[in-house]
Structure formats: structure tokens, C-alpha cells
Amino acid sequence: MNDYTTVLVPVDVFSDYTQILSRALRVAPDPKNVHLLYVAFPQTNVEPYGLFLERDYSQDVQDQAMTKLKDIAAINDIPTSNLNVEIGSPADEIHHLAEKLNADLIVIGTHGQSGLRLLLGSTANAVLHGVKRDVLAVKI
């Protein structure tokens, strides 16, 4: 497995990601080859009763996630230039960044509940559809 030079690791920084990151660091030839990605859904709140006060919390979520990613990177010798926070659909953003980085491997966690999702999880399952690189699914 030492032929992987660019490893993309989508993580949920607000959950337990340690097994996923640990596996990615074992597979990657160097922590400098690991790229971390956190994807959040758009966070918009609209006030009821016609007040028309809309607040977008996406930037707050991005800032919090980036702070956590920087802490993770510092502990694991991952360059801060390899940290990514995106807003959107997790599978779409994972595919997009994997293409942009020309990643050799995507390391993703799995913990689905039923059917095929029991084996993979909904995000991991969605990532596998249409992916053009290897995927390592880590059971958490």
C-alpha cells in the first residue's frame, strides 16, 4: 500500500475521527501527503412570522471546523495547507476535492444502519458511486 502519494481523509471533526485518521496515517508515506476535509451542510436560519431576518451560519461552522482541523494537523504533523472545509453535499465535495488533488486514495469512515448502508454508511456509499480512485472504508 505504499504507492499512495496523496490521501484524502474526510472527517467529522465534531465526532470520533481517530480510527479513520490513524488508518490514513498508516497508509500514507508521510503525514505531509494527507489532506483533511470537513464538509458541512449550508446553515441558514429564517425567522418565522414574516420578520424576514435570515442569518447564514455557514461561516461560523467553517471557522469552528477549521480551528479543530488545525489542532488535528498540529498533533499529526499535517501541513495546514492540506486542510479543507467546504459547504455542500459531503459526497459531492469529497469527489470534487479528490479530483482537484488528484488523490490516489480516499479514507472514509463507515457506520451505516440498514441495507447497503449497514455495510458502508450513506456518505461512504455515495462516495463510492462514480469515484475514480481507491477508497478505504474504515469501520468505526
Buried (B, 14 or more C-beta within 10 A) or exposed (E): EEEBEBBBBBBBBEEEBEEBBEBBBEBBBEBEBBBBBBBBEEBEEEEEEEEEEEEEEBEEBBEBBBEBBBEBBEEBEBEEEBBBBBBBBBBBBBBBBBEEBEBBBBBBBBBBEEEEBEEBBBBBBBBBEEBEBBBBBBEB
